[in-house]
Amino acid sequence: MGQTATQTKWVYLFKEGSKDLRDLLGGKGAGVAEMTRAGMPVPPGLTITTEACRQYYADGRKFPKGLWEQVTEALKEVEQQAGKGFGDAANPLLVSVRSGAKFSMPGMMDTVLNLGLNQATLTGLQRLTGDERFALDAYRRFIQMFGKIVKGIEGELFEDALSGAKKLAGVKTDPELKPKELREVVEAFKGLYKKHTHEAFPEDPLEQLRAAINAVFSSWNTERAVAYRRAEKIPDDLGTAVNVQTMVFGNMGDGSGTGVAFTRNPITGAKELYGDYLRNAQGEDVVAGIRDTEPISGLKKHNPEVYRQFQDYAEKLEKHYRDVQDLEFTIERGKLYMLQTRNAKRTGEAAVRIAVAMEGEGLVSREEAVARVEPRQLEQLLHPRVDPQANAKPIGKGVPASPGAATGQAVFDPDTAEEWGKEGKAVILVRVETNPSDVHGMIAAKGILTSTGGTASHAALVARGMGRPCVVGANQIDVDLRERKFSSNGTVVKQGDTITIDGTNGAVYSGQVKTIEPKPSADQKTLLGWADAIRRLQVWANADYPRDAEKARENGAQGIGLCRTEHMFMEEERLPIVQAMILADSTKEREKQLEKLLPVQRSDFEGIFKAMHGLPVVIRLIDPPLHEFLPNFEALLVEATELRIKNPKSPKLKKVQRLLDRVEQLREANPMLGLRGCRLSILFPEITRMQVRAIMEAACNLKKKGVDARPEIMIPLVGHVNELRFVKHELEPVARQVQKEKGVEVEYKFGTMIEIPRAALTASEIAREAQFFSFGTNDLTQTTFGFSRDDAEGKFIGRYVEQKILPQNPFETLDRNGVGRLMAIAVDEGRQTRPDLEVGICGEHGGDPDSIQLCHELGLDYVSCSPYRVPVARLAAAQAVVAEGSTTK
Amino acid sequence: MGQTATQTKWVYLFKEGSKDLRDLLGGKGAGVAEMTRAGMPVPPGLTITTEACRQYYADGRKFPKGLWEQVTEALKEVEQQAGKGFGDAANPLLVSVRSGAKFSMPGMMDTVLNLGLNQATLTGLQRLTGDERFALDAYRRFIQMFGKIVKGIEGELFEDALSGAKKLAGVKTDPELKPKELREVVEAFKGLYKKHTHEAFPEDPLEQLRAAINAVFSSWNTERAVAYRRAEKIPDDLGTAVNVQTMVFGNMGDGSGTGVAFTRNPITGAKELYGDYLRNAQGEDVVAGIRDTEPISGLKKHNPEVYRQFQDYAEKLEKHYRDVQDLEFTIERGKLYMLQTRNAKRTGEAAVRIAVAMEGEGLVSREEAVARVEPRQLEQLLHPRVDPQANAKPIGKGVPASPGAATGQAVFDPDTAEEWGKEGKAVILVRVETNPSDVHGMIAAKGILTSTGGTASHAALVARGMGRPCVVGANQIDVDLRERKFSSNGTVVKQGDTITIDGTNGAVYSGQVKTIEPKPSADQKTLLGWADAIRRLQVWANADYPRDAEKARENGAQGIGLCRTEHMFMEEERLPIVQAMILADSTKEREKQLEKLLPVQRSDFEGIFKAMHGLPVVIRLIDPPLHEFLPNFEALLVEATELRIKNPKSPKLKKVQRLLDRVEQLREANPMLGLRGCRLSILFPEITRMQVRAIMEAACNLKKKGVDARPEIMIPLVGHVNELRFVKHELEPVARQVQKEKGVEVEYKFGTMIEIPRAALTASEIAREAQFFSFGTNDLTQTTFGFSRDDAEGKFIGRYVEQKILPQNPFETLDRNGVGRLMAIAVDEGRQTRPDLEVGICGEHGGDPDSIQLCHELGLDYVSCSPYRVPVARLAAAQAVVAEGSTTK
């Protein structure tokens, strides 16, 4: 190529590129380059770099300097390779023009085919192919695509004109149109073109090319491309490459054809060529699904020689790329052309099977195999899901908040849910929103559906913790709690009617829909086994109940990182005792109520310790503000107001008023930052003294029975070392006393949650008093950002992510620069004080793969997540090791 | 002294000590040592070190090893110097035993005098003095003091026995008791002693001494000593020294006497010996105020020679210590003894006058003079205060929330306050608590009194900002808003009755009480001038109104560090427009209301810019959550409920319900962490666009009139650089557009508040977009600690400080380790990105001397505080320079 040394190289011939230039040439460009280099039959072409696209935008949507010159120069080479001339009426070169970004972005821009046709080359094409109809059809397709894609003319206008012509000719399908009629269609299309662009359809092939390249660059920033990138977390500043490639035609009779094929089955992962073949057709016909395709094996029948050749290329490409390939090919009059190769998308099931198989075949190492399965693919396999074969139509759609599908009878209040649940009925709890007083109903339900809220609503958080399928924010659903029914898009569902929800995609169905149950395959176990051998991070689970702890252990959890004691307080038979305890006028009265709670708490802990025999269990002492256990303030206010008017002398008014006063006293301006966590322990030490007694009694009782209980007592919301010192000073004597009473010794630790910026900033002091740290990243994110999650997620975080003010929702993926920096300070300085400090994370981020990566980098000892996410976390922890390029082997 | 080298030196003879050993010998011990070294007549004695006291506690309240041996050995030296023997019946040495901590702690422990008396030495004393009555009286006093102070016997028991003896003898005063009767008193006292201690009064002087030393050590941790230290911020682990000193007697006839004197007048600062003298008396009589003293000049009349000698010593000591001395002396039969010298406590007025005078006399440098005046002493001089001479009795007492005294008619709602204020009446606004909708009434009032709340309540914050005297949390006051009255300790105050409040000490008086107006003295101006020359930190002020800005400038402010725009929204005539703006259904409707606000805001800004001609004015764009401008949710809920029952068809119900729905929509779980600050600007850019237009129009208009306006536009609550980038992108075009419209250019800056931990942690990124940082340490403290100030101060911070979980209230004094660390990160990393970054603080800490010290250390450019605290901040900023030992000179 003749450009001077000072000029940027904007254009690569296929033969100049390689798979290593993917950043510059895009996925498609790198793929054809690689195949060209491997000597496979690729129609010659050129690729304009992504850098050119970036420069195009930097220059205010202008071709960068030298680009066009390089394109025309490269085109000359392509002409030579193809043995045809661009615009040469005698032997015309036709090209396709396609976008090709680094990451596949399906549907970003449609392809323009047959570019280079005009009145003159049309005649040449007719002559060369000896097929007038074919040539005319190619021309009308080109005008249509160019008009629609390059000039933005509505596609339907062309379709209408075409169907008009068919009606006029009295035929039903395109192929029935005769050349004369097609010529009229061509004229009609040109007329349409002129009407909308106020200029004639360009005759000059170079002018056509220039406009098409410009259109591809522009397509990078269409709304749908931007939306796709946001969903897939693809950066906006990559730009797209443009591929200009010699046309080959699969629609030149029965000796021609086109197809797409995968080197292995992308649904099941089976090792077999898998794909579609269409005789006498162009690639776009396969994609559009206009005609019924036959399986790739069809090719074997029709043309065994070409099939064998294709099979050979497929095998080579898979070996070359060491991954399953997604291939496009065309056969023009018996000659096979390879048009594209790229790594194949696949289902979770296939991903696991392929990764394990390829390791067996020696294609990839165990580390690579582990890195090949995306955590979210693995997650698909862990939950029941609605059978896509069932083809059920949803009656509504919400935010998928906790994965999995569930079927049951709709109920509209937690008490009914619990009652029916006890009777053995499967129920789905339907609410406008949920709050802590619904928890007993949520436990009893198979799934939860709310008409409001987002992924961080109470319903979503609790459901994920329990592994209950959950759909929230289904706002087409109009819930009438009083009438116990909801209506959605015309369907009315009453209490007792059966519904199905799919928490993986947010769909809501009326009636029972067939679901597929998850079953861990042998391959899955093998893969997770490898992950376990590779990862350095331990994976623990958050579990409040023995059944959750059992599930966690079954899924491979190596400890319980967070057992919240307050959910235990919420269960139906306990709540009145808890309320009496809170409303007590004196410490003595409070202690009386606490005595009633002691045996209940102890038995909870015994269950969890038993399930986790030999493994650590981190138990967090009471954390939420006390008013969360009391009736709602506003409801009480309305009740009191009503009573005051209707029945001012009723004794009930007095009672309600008294309760109202107490709730008002406890209520706070900002409960998130108020009297909770260790602050409660400091003001009401009797509550946590009871809890520590219950923990230690449970541990000692079990020890006597041969169960190895390892309690780690976690004091939440510490911001100053003195808080921890004060609370430990209250609680350590209780722990010692219980052991003395029981006559056994138990291994136990005292530690704290790091969930306040000040705790991280003064970790070196706090580590003097804490044997372990556990990052409570939900609250740490709230305080570090100054975001109240309850308020922020609904009101502005969505907007922030949309407008790219935040790269992602920091409650889903840990914020590296802010929260992550605080964590780094805490880990480093905490360990300086106490080298054997145990450090983990129990915030919801503990189950998020990107966050797990950060935890690995920070040197945490473990991540703790929902029992149902443990396998995902095991995989992600191993991938973090692979990513840093240093495995444990 | 004979102790071996390996033993700690617990005991110093007076002649061995010096003023440099104050840590070890305490203030008193160092003082007598210094006077001894200077050759002044000090009765010989010894000092047991503070280290011995610390060791005493470390050993579980036991005398450290070797202490007693060293005491007895030193005592031998004292005997030699005094020429008397301890327990020597022929020539008895009597001693006083006193505590002496590093910092004076009045009332920590009373002195034990005359120790060493017993039956045998009593006889010796009688013989030596030839005064049987004197000796017996000394003995009875000793038994009484020893019994009370060392053994904890109730003092009244002794007093009762003594008055019984007087009644029996038929006399009225002690001196009238005859020796025989005194002997009976001694016996009675010994009986009392035995009854309460179950042992005989100790005859052995060494045993007496040992017990007395033990009692002094113990006195370090009495409740009242601990409470005093907490109030004065004296560390608990210093320990006290013990002084054992030869007794001299001022009560040996008219040639004897005793007194206390200051080398300058501690009330006015005048250069004159000032003090009290009492003939024929012991020191305790002066302190106890039993007998009327004469001024020190009395001594001159009675004994000019001794007076001259004393004057000479006083002068020498003042020069020696280079500070005003507080002296104790005794004259025994014509011989002057110096008993104590220490730096004198003084009033604010005296402190200023003395500091300036001493600089003039060449005694101290300007830096020292500046360091000599405590900021809180200066503050006394800046506010009117209740005249202590008036001897008024308060009817109630609350928390002093904003200093100064104010008299006015009580009113109970803000509208009346405003109305009466406009009529020229002085009013005091009395409320249970205040909220933003009271602000117009607070502006109109001379003072504010609330029955609830703490130093961080809304009333306190706003009042301090405005410099209005304010008393909050006066909980004996029972406010009846409906009846417009309050009652307090039996006094009923109705609307219109005159009351006086003193925000400096929290007192509430019925009626008018005489107050003293502040007048800056020439000395004060001189001292502050020196401070200005020394300090590196600039002092700016927080001012929301032109009148505050004027006051600030008058007090020496070099800029406005925080002008909050939302208070402007709260004023009566504007609130309805603001509410309409918030309740607007569309952006268009909102913009219509904003147009009405534009001229009002512009004129506010014009006023402030005019006042601050040539100086920077930092204006914060709208910050609080919008619901703060709307009616209270609960009140609306009650109203709607009432209407629903009483008049369900009324159109008013519809209106109220609509408003209720909107308020509910805006209401947040944690408003502190919700939709406020720059988040508002991002969701409703039209509001801040209007504000920036108002700012720039004001600045441009003034520029044309020759006023140099320097707006600095502050975007609050930024946590991520993209927020700032987004908002600036909205606002910068407005700023440019206004200048273009007006045809003038104005110097302006865009910057941000650092009040979210993440902002500090990512300061290097944020500084790319911000020309200035201003630490909003109120919110930064809230988020760093996870404390909601509204909730925490009332509910647990008090308890935390009491129980020493926190060393101080972090909302009053900056927390060094947490918040301070974040500030250090922000300053250092922000300046790395932008070396000329302007950094200040506008949180309330900006007026707190300890926090100013930290700001100086961190290298801030300025502190900004209430206009009324500017002089205090100027002084504190200079003291920070002096403290680091490097002045600008």
Interface residues (C-beta under 8 A of the other chain):
Chain A: E634 L637 V638 T641 E642 I645 K646 E668 A669 N670 P671 M672 L673 G674 L675 R679 I682 L683 L717 G719 H720 N722 E723 F726 E755 I756 P757 R758 L761 T762 E765 D779 Q782 T783 T784 F785 G786 F787 S788 D790 D791 A792 K795 F796 R799 Y800 Q803 K804 I805 L806 D815 N817 G818 V819 R821 L822
Chain B: E634 L637 V638 T641 E642 I645 K646 E668 A669 N670 P671 M672 L673 G674 L675 R679 I682 L683 L717 G719 H720 N722 E723 F726 E755 I756 P757 R758 L761 T762 E765 D779 Q782 T783 T784 F785 G786 F787 S788 D790 D791 A792 K795 F796 R799 Y800 Q803 K804 I805 L806 D815 N817 G818 V819 R821 L822
